[in-house]
Amino acid sequence: MTRIGVVLLLAVMASALYLVHTQYQSRRLYTELDRALAESRRLETEHQRLQVEKRAQATPLRVERLARDKLQMRTATPAITQYVTADGAPVVAPAAPVAAGGRP
């Protein structure tokens, strides 16, 4: 009877230790999952913010202003347009007549 009692006591102790270990692992994994979900929400918010910023940066008016100011570009007019023929010689387009307001 003593031998069976000791075996049963060891089995109960092993079972209790395994239960404690399993609960600890469960809590640790739940905490890790919660952190991952919070990080996912943070990254999704950051992604949406960056998408809005990207759309704001790519407006046609802003692109045109940057091209004019930083790259010293200007709109193409017939007065500054050069056409290239098949032999490679540039042909200057005739200047457009200037309207009364001073703009072509």
Buried (B, 14 or more C-beta within 10 A) or exposed (E): EEEEEEEEEEEEEEEEEEEEEEEEEEEEEEEEEEEEEEEEEEEEEEEEEEEEEEEEEEEEEEEEEEEEEEEEEEEEEEEEEEEEEEEEEEEEEEEEEEEEEEEE
